[in-house]
Amino acid sequence: MTNLNQENVEKLLSTVVDKYTSKDIVSTKSVKAIIIEDEKLNIEVVLKYPASSYHDELKKAIQEALSNSGASEVAVSITSKISSHATQNVANALPGIKNIIAVASGKGGVGKSTTSVNLALALHSEGASVAILDADIYGPSQPRMLGVKDLKPEGAENGNMMPVLAHGIQSMSIGYLVEEAVPMVWRGPMVTQALDQLIHKTEWHDIDYMIIDMPPGTGDTQLTISQKIPVSGAVIVTTPQDIALIDAQKGLAMFEKVNIPILGIIENMSMHICSNCGHAEAIFGHGGGENMANDSGVEFLGALPLEINIRTDVDEGTPTVVKEPDGKTTEIYKDIARKLAASLSLQNESVGAFPNITIE
């Protein structure tokens, strides 16, 4: 039993490590208040990323750390407050959007769009206000994946478009404005102009995170987004095989050249589990994404299985995170979402973006 005072409480709290930032909650200034009243202790913690599924685990860790504080009762409250974070210098902030995260692959066919929509929905399920922008003008897929392919954006009073709502998130895509079967036979300048209008002429409202589902490659569209849109960070999606990793490395290098931080790498289609017998087989190889992350000095956010339901869920317009909110695959998406949001939350740490500890 120790004396119940500020110094001892802070010392005990400094032993509690947030597993998503890998830092203790005192050094990151996540402790908003320490209130001592009649031997009762009240701790207020404010995380700078959405993590509602993690609150109970963190609360238990804090209560265990304070079990020898001398308090007769320990109450812990955990909330999240998401701030805007630094972007590349050349881009100006967009109204109504705090943070923009680009999800890229460098090549097609690695499941980037499916990963993008499930990450957006995972961030929403963790407590954030989220939007998704489908930046693939030639092959828009988000309207179908979100189950709203037949909807059209409503007009705003100022002549702009209202985002299309689906499963609790805001969305915009060229797919809402043209028929699904109509090909976009456009040259590069027309594509970049259309993309510019989609993001700047949409009335986004109070967005914590916008996920941009990037088209494959490193051409005009990617460069336009990287240079003209205030991107806070990028996520690279790859599959384990060498041919995908080569192109993913190019996508990573592109973001580095325009000073956009890489929040991490996701390995998709990592392991196939047979739906009949349960046998696990690494069809596309094993560990490629993690090795790339280690070689590049960026975080490995996680590995997603090669699972038929992930594909059929988006085909039906109900992505896995929505269709199976308590499923194993959904938990992987949510864990990855918490990791990338926590990684982004550390960007402004050096300039005092976290709240100060106050003792009352």
C-alpha positions, 0 to 999 in steps of 0.5 A: 500500500502506498500513499495516494498522491499525484507523484505515485499515481503518475508513476504507476500510470507510466507503467501502462503501455498502450499496445497500439502506440507502444508508448506509456499513457503518461509520456504520450500525454493521454492522461487528461486528468487525475482526480483524487477525492476522499481516497477515491481515484478517478482517471480520465484518459483521452486517446487520439485515435478511435479504439472503442473495442480496446477501451475495456482492455486498457481500462483493466490494465490501468486499474491493475496498475493502480491496485497498489495506489492506496485508493479505496476505489479506482474509476477509469474513463476512456474516450477518443478525441481525433485531431488533424495531423500534418500533411505534405506542405504543398496541400491545403486543408479541405473543409470538413475533413481532419485526416486523409489516408491513401490506400494504395497498392502499385498494382491491381488485383491485390484486393486494395478496394476491398481492404479500403472499404473494410478499413473505412467501416472498421474505423467507423465501428471504432468510433470515428466519423469516416468517408471513403473516396473512390479515386479509381475513375476507370474502374470504380467499385465502391458503389457496388461494394457499399451496396448503393450502386443505384443511388445518385448524389443529391445536390447541395444548395451551393451547387455541390454534391452531397456524399452518398451515405452507406453503412454509416459512412460518407462516400463519393465515386464517379460510379454514382454519376455514370452507368456501371457498364459504361467505360470511362474513355478519358485521357489523363487530364480529364481523369485528374479534373474529374477526381478534383471535382469529386473531392472538392465539390462534395459537401463532406461533413465532420470527417475524422478520416477519409479513406482514398481508394487509390487506383493501381499504378504510379501515374497521373492520378496518383501524382495528383492526389499526392501533390494536390490533396492534403494526405496525412498518411498512406497505407500500402496493400500487397500480396505475399508474392514477389511480383506484387511486392515489386509494384508495392515497393514502387507505390511506397517510394512514390509517397516517400518522394512527395513527403507523405508518411507511410503508416504501414503495410497490409498483406492481403490474401496471406493464407488460404483456409480451406472451407471444407477441411480447414487446411491452411496453405500459403498459396501466394507465398508467406511473409512477403509483406512483413519482410517488405515492412522490415526492409522499408522501416515501416510498420507491418499492420497485419495479414488478411486471409484469402477467404471467399466470404470477403469477396462475396460480402463486397459483391453483395454490398455488405462488406465483411465488417458490416456483415459479420461485426463479431467475426474473426476476419472483422477483428483483423480489420479492426485491429489494423484500423486501430494500428494505422490510426494510432500510427497517425496519431503520433505524427504531431506528438513533437508539437504538443498535440496531446492534452496536458495532465491536470490534477484536480 
